[in-house]
């Protein structure tokens, strides 16, 4: 078996590779077989890291070359390829080399034949995992910058020289904002689905007020005044110390029946006003607010809270409906009402009397 000079040069290059390949890299070498020659060589190297080892060759001409890869162990055979150009052989190692190392031997043979084989042999040895990870990170595009939060989600500063009314509006909207978005400026859970939309609207009205622009139209301000007054009445029902509104219910059945009747008469005007708010909005009494999706949802949520505050006295806390909703929504309703009231007093609108006073007037 004769090793030609040019293949000897290749063998020397691969022998030099055996001392450096442990770090992991890609190496390319000249492959040159003369016409009619019978040539063979082999080289040992190490592959200490997990990954895929690849041997590939491309050459001009019609010569057939054989590639064999042997490794440690018994049997030592790892893989073989034979044929015309091109050829590629891959071997996957799942684990790092054992303590004694992972030595491999590559054998290449060109049987006698007509024609030449001139090309390139490439040996790809797996890199260490930390190098692979560094390379992957370097190839990845840098992450995009974090998105900027919407202006209405971040605290707003009162403009210098603002009037006391504008300062109060900014403070009220900020109290409401703190209940609607979290520290990451993302909206907090909202079962009724009205709080974020109202925050956007309040931010618009707040910025308009600071710039001296007019706020909501007169019919809209009247409607918002009614809404705020009604919400305050629901709050009075919630916190009432009156034995009729706040209980407790009498234990005697006859007295309890009379108590329920009087209580119903006192609360009825408030329930009618809640219904009227929805009907007035549909009827066009506040044209500028009719398209606001948050408004009917807020009214529905306020109505559910009123139902809970009424039933928890009459039926007991365990039997009252909407308990979870009232607990989650009531503070934000109060904050929203406080912000709406700072938009300005509703023109020519007196707040409806509280439930007890309404019953006395009748």
C-alpha positions in Angstrom: 0.0 0.0 0.0 1.7 3.2 -1.2 1.2 6.6 0.4 1.9 9.3 -2.2 3.7 12.5 -1.3 0.6 14.7 -1.5 -1.4 12.4 0.7 1.6 12.4 3.1 1.2 16.2 3.3 -2.5 15.7 4.2 -1.5 13.1 6.8 0.9 15.5 8.3 -1.8 18.2 8.5 -4.2 15.8 10.1 -1.6 14.7 12.6 -1.1 18.3 13.6 -4.9 18.5 14.0 -4.8 15.6 16.5 -3.1 17.8 19.0 -5.5 20.8 18.7 -8.9 19.4 17.9 -9.9 18.9 21.6 -11.0 22.5 21.8 -13.6 22.0 19.0 -13.5 23.6 15.6 -13.8 23.1 11.9 -10.7 22.1 9.9 -10.3 21.9 6.1 -7.5 20.1 4.3 -6.3 19.4 0.8 -7.4 16.1 -0.7 -5.3 15.1 -3.8 -5.1 11.5 -5.3 -3.3 11.0 -8.5 -4.5 9.0 -11.5 -4.1 5.2 -10.9 -2.7 5.5 -7.4 -3.5 3.2 -4.5 -3.4 5.4 -1.4 -4.5 5.3 2.3 -3.9 7.1 5.5 -5.3 7.4 9.0 -5.1 9.9 11.9 -6.2 9.9 15.5 -7.9 12.8 17.3 -10.2 13.5 20.3 -13.8 14.5 20.6 -14.3 15.3 24.3 -17.6 17.2 24.1 -21.1 16.1 23.4 -22.6 17.1 20.0 -22.3 16.0 16.4 -19.0 15.1 14.8 -19.0 15.5 11.0 -16.6 14.3 8.3 -17.3 15.5 4.8 -15.4 15.5 1.5 -15.8 16.9 -1.9 -13.5 16.3 -4.9 -13.3 16.6 -8.6 -13.2 13.5 -10.7 -14.8 10.1 -10.7 -12.6 8.3 -8.1 -14.2 6.3 -5.3 -13.0 7.0 -1.8 -13.8 5.2 1.4 -14.0 6.8 4.8 -14.1 4.8 8.1 -14.3 6.2 11.6 -13.3 4.0 14.6 -13.7 4.9 18.3 -12.9 3.6 21.7 -14.5 0.4 23.0 -15.1 -3.0 21.6 -16.2 -3.1 18.8 -14.6 0.1 17.9 -16.4 0.6 14.6 -18.4 3.9 14.5 -19.3 4.6 10.9 -18.4 4.2 7.3 -19.0 5.9 4.0 -17.8 5.0 0.5 -18.6 6.3 -3.0 -18.1 9.2 -5.4 -18.0 12.8 -4.4 -19.5 14.2 -2.2 -19.5 12.2 1.0 -20.6 13.1 4.5 -20.6 11.1 7.7 -22.1 12.3 11.0 -21.8 10.8 14.5 -23.7 12.1 17.5 -22.3 12.0 21.0 -24.9 12.5 23.7 -22.5 12.8 26.7 -19.1 14.3 27.4 -16.1 12.0 27.0 -15.3 9.7 30.0 -12.3 10.3 32.2 -10.0 8.4 29.8 -11.1 10.6 26.9 -12.8 9.8 23.6 -10.1 9.1 21.0 -11.2 8.5 17.4 -9.4 7.3 14.3 -10.3 8.4 10.8 -9.1 6.2 7.9 -9.4 7.2 4.2 -8.5 4.9 1.3 -8.4 5.4 -2.4 -8.3 2.0 -4.3 -6.4 1.8 -7.6 -8.3 3.4 -10.4 -8.3 5.7 -13.3 -8.7 9.4 -12.8 -7.8 11.9 -10.1 -9.5 13.0 -6.9 -8.7 16.5 -6.0 -10.7 18.5 -3.4 -11.2 19.2 0.3 -11.7 17.2 3.4 -13.6 18.9 6.3 -13.6 17.7 9.9 -16.1 19.3 12.3 -15.5 18.5 16.0 -18.1 19.5 18.6 -17.2 22.5 20.7 -17.6 22.7 24.5 -21.3 23.4 25.5 -20.4 26.8 26.9 -18.8 27.8 23.6 -21.8 26.5 21.6 -24.1 28.6 23.9 -21.9 31.7 23.4 -22.0 31.2 19.7 -25.7 30.8 19.7 -26.2 34.0 21.7 -23.8 35.9 19.4 -25.8 34.8 16.4 -29.1 35.8 17.9 -30.4 39.3 17.2 -30.5 41.5 20.2 -33.8 41.5 22.0 -36.0 44.4 21.1 -36.2 47.2 23.7 -39.1 46.9 26.1 -42.3 48.6 24.9 -43.0 52.0 26.3 -46.0 52.0 28.6 -49.0 53.9 27.4 -49.1 57.5 28.8 -52.3 56.9 30.7 -50.8 54.0 32.6 -48.0 56.0 34.2 -48.2 58.7 36.9 -48.8 62.2 35.5 -47.3 65.3 37.0 -49.4 68.4 37.5 -48.4 71.1 35.1 -46.6 74.1 36.6 -48.9 76.9 37.3 -52.1 74.7 37.2 -55.2 75.9 38.9 -56.3 74.3 42.2 -59.2 72.6 40.2 -56.8 71.1 37.8 -54.5 69.9 40.6 -57.4 68.2 42.3 -58.4 66.5 39.0 -54.8 65.2 38.5 -54.8 63.9 42.1 -58.2 62.2 41.7 -57.3 60.5 38.4 -54.0 59.3 39.9 -55.8 57.7 42.8 -58.0 55.9 40.3 -55.1 54.9 38.1 -53.3 53.3 41.0 -56.3 50.9 41.4 -56.5 50.1 37.7 -52.9 49.3 36.6 -50.1 47.5 38.5 -46.5 48.5 39.1 -45.6 47.1 35.7 -48.1 49.4 34.1 -50.2 46.4 33.0 -54.0 46.5 33.6 -55.1 44.7 36.7 -57.9 42.1 36.5 -61.4 43.6 35.9 -64.4 41.3 35.9 -66.7 44.0 34.6 -64.4 45.3 31.9 -64.9 49.1 32.3 -61.9 50.4 34.3 -59.2 50.7 31.7 -61.5 52.4 29.1 -62.6 54.9 31.8 -58.9 55.6 32.7 -58.1 56.4 29.1 -61.1 58.8 29.0 -60.2 60.4 32.3 -56.6 60.9 31.1 -58.0 62.7 28.0 -60.2 64.9 30.0 -57.4 65.6 32.5 -55.0 66.6 29.7 -57.7 68.8 28.1 -58.3 70.6 31.4 -54.6 71.3 31.9 -54.4 72.7 28.4 -57.5 74.9 29.0 -59.7 73.0 26.6 -63.4 72.6 27.5 -64.5 69.3 29.1 -67.5 67.2 28.5 -70.6 68.9 27.0 -73.3 70.2 29.4 -75.7 67.2 28.8 -72.8 64.8 29.4 -71.8 66.6 32.6 -75.4 66.4 33.9 -75.4 62.7 33.2 -72.0 62.1 34.9 -73.3 64.1 37.9 -76.3 61.8 38.2 -74.0 58.8 38.0 -71.8 60.1 40.7 -74.7 61.0 43.0 -76.2 57.6 42.5 -72.9 55.9 43.3 -72.7 58.0 46.5 -76.2 56.8 47.5 -75.1 53.2 47.0 -72.2 54.0 49.3 -74.6 55.3 51.9 -76.6 52.1 51.7 -73.4 50.2 52.2 -72.3 52.2 55.2 -75.6 53.1 56.7 -76.1 52.9 60.5 -79.8 53.3 60.2 -81.5 50.2 61.6 -83.9 50.1 58.6 -81.1 50.3 56.0 -78.2 48.8 57.9 -80.0 46.2 60.0 -79.9 43.9 61.7 -83.2 42.4 60.6 -85.7 41.8 63.5 -86.0 38.2 64.6 -89.7 38.4 65.2 -91.5 37.4 62.0 -94.2 40.1 62.1 -91.7 42.8 62.9 -89.3 41.5 60.2 -92.1 41.7 57.6 -92.9 45.3 58.5 -89.1 46.1 58.5 -88.7 44.6 55.0 -91.6 46.6 53.7 -90.4 49.9 55.0 -86.9 49.1 53.9 -88.1 48.2 50.4 -89.8 51.6 50.1 -86.7 53.4 51.2 -84.4 51.6 48.7 -86.8 51.6 45.7 -85.9 55.2 44.5 -82.2 54.2 44.4 -83.0 51.1 42.3 -85.2 53.1 40.0 -82.4 55.6 39.5 -80.0 52.9 38.6 -82.4 51.6 36.0 -83.0 55.2 34.8 -79.3 55.7 34.2 -79.2 52.9 31.7 -82.5 54.1 30.0 -81.3 57.7 29.8 -78.0 56.7 28.2 -79.9 54.6 25.6 -82.4 57.4 25.1 -79.7 59.9 24.1 -79.8 62.2 27.1 -76.0 62.3 27.0 -75.1 62.2 23.3 -71.4 62.6 23.9 -71.3 59.5 26.1 -73.6 57.2 24.2 -70.7 55.5 22.4 -68.6 55.0 25.6 -68.4 51.2 26.2 -67.2 51.6 29.8 -70.3 53.5 30.9 -73.0 50.8 30.7 -70.6 48.3 32.2 -69.9 50.6 35.1 -73.6 51.1 35.7 -74.1 47.3 35.6 -71.3 46.8 38.1 -72.7 49.5 40.3 -76.1 47.9 40.2 -74.6 44.5 41.2 -72.8 46.2 44.2 -76.1 47.8 45.3 -77.8 44.4 45.1 -75.1 42.9 47.3 -75.2 45.7 49.9 -79.0 45.3 50.1 -79.1 41.6 50.3 -76.3 41.1 52.8 -78.5 42.9 55.5 -81.7 41.3 54.5 -80.5 37.7 53.6 -77.1 37.6 55.4 -73.6 37.8 54.0 -73.5 34.1 53.0 -76.7 34.3 50.9 -76.1 37.7 49.3 -75.3 37.7 45.6 -72.3 39.4 43.9 -70.1 39.3 47.0 -66.8 38.7 45.1 -67.6 41.3 42.5 -68.5 44.0 45.1 -65.3 43.3 47.0 -63.2 43.6 43.9 -64.9 46.6 42.3 -66.2 48.9 45.0 -62.9 50.8 45.8 -62.3 51.4 42.1 -65.9 52.6 41.7 -65.5 55.1 44.5 -62.2 56.3 43.0 -63.8 56.6 39.6 -66.7 58.7 41.0 -64.2 60.9 42.8 -62.4 61.6 39.5 -65.6 62.2 37.6 -66.7 64.7 40.3 -63.4 66.7 39.8 -64.3 67.3 36.2 -66.6 70.1 37.5 -70.0 70.4 39.1 -72.8 69.2 36.9 -74.8 72.3 35.6 -78.3 72.8 37.0 -78.3 69.3 38.6 -79.0 68.7 42.2 -78.1 65.2 43.4 -81.1 62.9 44.1 -82.0 62.6 47.8 -80.6 59.6 49.7 -83.0 56.7 50.1 -84.2 57.5 53.6 -84.9 61.2 52.6 -86.7 60.1 49.5 -89.0 57.9 51.5 -89.8 60.8 53.9 -90.7 63.1 51.1 -93.3 60.6 49.9 
